[in-house]
Amino acid sequence: MGFSLLLAIGLALIISQVYRYTHRGMNYELAFMSTLVLLAPIVTLVMLFIRGDLVLSLGLIGSLSIIRFRTPIKDTRDMVFLFWTIAVGLGSGTYNWTIVILSSFVMVPVVIILYRFRYGTSRHRDYVLVLAGEGRYPDQEIETVINEFSEDSKVRSHEIAEHGWETVLELSLLRKESAAVSTLVARLNALESVQKTSLLAPQLNLPV
């Protein structure tokens, strides 16, 4: 029993460190890392309690039906790490120590390799371009500048008022061209009649 709990805690600590190392968001929640560390030994303890006891198993199912989880999962990777931690707890609680250790040490390099090689990253990065100005709308000039930087562009909205106009476009830039966004903004802002240029990156998770 003691070895199962220690094994679950040790592997959960490794999992939490892998999560912190491979997290790409602006920041990570310390509470979630604590959850990963505590969840594995708790699941192990539950499995040790209900091991071979039908009454306790039914009681556990009944208690889980009462609990409501209201914490939103912001990233699907968080769910993967939660399942990984639960699997460690289940394996430790059922004395499948060899399987738990081997599978965890296989998963760790897989997760790190996916992180290092940026697996699943798109070749393009999407931006929302907002242009506003007064007087004549320089459509040809805007199109010429955008075509130099963007492979694809779509007009999302175009509004012309009495004293000015505003256009919102969706751009798709290659990642190697993303470093030139300041040049793109400067070129557009220098056009006649353009008074305001804004370039937004509407990604849910901004990489660091």
C-alpha positions in Angstrom: 0.0 0.0 0.0 2.7 2.4 1.0 4.7 1.7 -2.2 1.7 2.3 -4.3 1.1 5.7 -2.8 4.7 6.7 -3.1 4.8 5.5 -6.7 1.7 7.5 -7.6 3.1 10.6 -6.0 6.4 10.3 -7.7 5.0 9.7 -11.2 2.4 12.5 -10.6 5.3 14.9 -9.8 7.0 13.9 -13.1 3.7 14.4 -15.0 3.2 17.9 -13.5 6.8 18.9 -14.5 6.2 17.6 -18.0 3.0 19.6 -18.1 4.8 22.8 -17.0 7.7 22.3 -19.5 5.4 21.7 -22.5 2.8 24.3 -21.7 2.5 26.9 -24.5 0.0 29.4 -23.1 0.7 32.7 -21.6 0.9 31.1 -18.2 -0.2 28.0 -16.4 -2.3 27.6 -13.3 -0.4 26.5 -10.2 -3.7 25.0 -8.9 -3.8 22.6 -11.8 -0.3 21.4 -11.2 -1.2 20.7 -7.6 -4.3 18.9 -8.8 -2.2 16.6 -11.0 0.1 15.8 -8.0 -2.8 15.1 -5.6 -5.1 13.3 -8.0 -2.9 10.2 -8.6 -2.5 9.2 -4.9 -6.2 9.9 -4.2 -7.2 7.6 -7.0 -4.7 5.1 -5.8 -6.2 5.3 -2.3 -9.7 4.8 -3.6 -8.6 1.8 -5.6 -7.0 0.3 -2.5 -10.2 0.8 -0.6 -12.6 -0.8 -3.1 -10.2 -3.5 -4.2 -12.4 -6.7 -4.3 -15.2 -5.0 -2.3 -18.5 -4.8 -4.3 -20.3 -2.7 -1.7 -17.6 0.0 -1.7 -17.5 0.0 -5.5 -21.2 0.7 -5.6 -20.8 3.3 -2.9 -18.1 5.0 -5.0 -20.3 5.1 -8.0 -23.1 6.6 -6.0 -20.9 9.3 -4.5 -19.5 10.2 -7.9 -23.0 10.7 -9.3 -23.5 13.4 -6.6 -20.3 15.4 -7.3 -20.6 18.0 -10.0 -17.4 19.2 -11.7 -17.8 22.9 -12.6 -14.1 23.7 -13.4 -13.9 24.5 -17.1 -11.1 22.8 -19.1 -9.4 25.6 -21.1 -7.1 23.3 -23.1 -7.7 19.8 -24.4 -4.1 19.0 -23.3 -5.2 19.6 -19.7 -7.7 16.8 -20.1 -5.0 14.5 -21.5 -2.8 15.1 -18.5 -5.8 14.5 -16.2 -6.5 11.1 -17.8 -2.8 10.3 -17.6 -2.7 11.1 -13.9 -5.9 9.0 -13.3 -4.4 6.1 -15.2 -1.3 6.2 -12.9 -3.5 6.2 -9.9 -5.6 3.3 -11.2 -2.5 1.3 -12.1 -0.8 2.0 -8.7 -3.9 1.1 -6.8 -4.2 -2.2 -8.6 -0.5 -3.1 -8.1 0.3 -2.9 -11.8 3.5 -1.2 -10.9 5.5 -2.4 -13.9 2.9 -1.3 -16.4 2.5 2.1 -14.8 6.3 2.8 -14.7 7.0 1.6 -18.2 4.0 3.4 -19.8 4.8 6.6 -18.0 8.5 6.6 -19.1 7.2 6.0 -22.7 4.7 8.8 -22.5 7.2 11.4 -21.2 9.5 11.4 -24.3 6.5 11.3 -26.6 5.0 14.4 -25.1 8.3 16.2 -25.1 9.0 15.3 -28.8 5.6 16.5 -29.8 6.3 19.8 -28.0 9.8 20.2 -29.4 8.8 19.6 -33.0 5.6 21.7 -32.6 3.5 18.9 -33.9 0.2 20.1 -35.4 1.4 23.7 -35.9 -0.1 25.3 -38.9 2.2 26.8 -41.6 0.0 29.9 -41.6 -0.9 32.4 -38.9 -4.3 34.2 -39.1 -4.7 37.9 -38.4 -7.5 40.3 -38.5 -6.7 43.6 -40.2 -8.7 46.7 -39.3 -8.3 49.8 -41.6 -10.0 53.1 -41.1 -9.7 56.5 -42.8 -11.4 59.4 -44.5 -11.9 60.4 -48.1 -11.4 58.0 -51.0 -11.1 54.4 -50.2 -7.8 53.2 -51.7 -8.8 49.7 -52.6 -6.2 49.0 -55.2 -3.3 50.3 -53.1 -4.5 48.2 -50.1 -4.8 45.1 -52.2 -1.3 45.6 -53.7 0.3 45.9 -50.3 -1.6 42.9 -48.8 -0.7 40.6 -51.7 3.0 41.2 -51.0 2.6 39.7 -47.5 -0.5 37.5 -47.5 -1.2 34.3 -49.4 -5.0 34.7 -48.8 -7.2 37.6 -47.7 -10.9 37.9 -47.2 -13.0 41.0 -46.5 -15.1 40.4 -43.4 -16.8 43.8 -43.3 -16.7 47.1 -45.2 -18.5 50.2 -43.9 -18.6 53.6 -45.5 -20.0 56.5 -43.4 -20.5 60.2 -44.2 -17.1 61.2 -42.8 -15.0 58.0 -43.3 -14.8 54.3 -43.9 -13.7 51.2 -42.1 -12.7 47.8 -43.5 -12.0 44.6 -41.6 -10.1 41.9 -43.4 -8.9 38.4 -42.5 -5.3 37.7 -43.5 -3.4 34.4 -43.7 0.4 34.9 -43.4 3.1 32.3 -43.5 4.9 31.9 -40.2 8.2 33.1 -41.8 6.4 36.2 -42.9 5.0 36.9 -39.4 8.1 38.8 -38.5 7.3 41.4 -41.2 3.9 42.4 -39.7 5.3 45.7 -38.5 6.4 46.5 -42.0 2.9 45.5 -43.3 1.3 47.9 -40.8 3.6 50.7 -41.6 3.1 50.3 -45.4 -0.7 50.3 -45.0 -0.7 53.3 -42.6 1.4 55.3 -45.1 -1.3 55.0 -47.8 -3.4 58.0 -48.7 -6.6 58.3 -46.8 -5.6 55.6 -44.2 -5.7 57.1 -40.7 -5.7 54.0 -38.5 -4.3 50.5 -39.0 -4.7 47.7 -36.5 -3.5 44.1 -36.8 -4.9 41.6 -34.4 -4.0 37.9 -33.8 -7.1 36.2 -32.5 -5.5 33.0 -31.3 -7.0 31.4 -28.2 -3.6 30.4 -26.9 -0.8 32.7 -27.6 2.6 30.9 -27.6 5.4 32.2 -25.5 
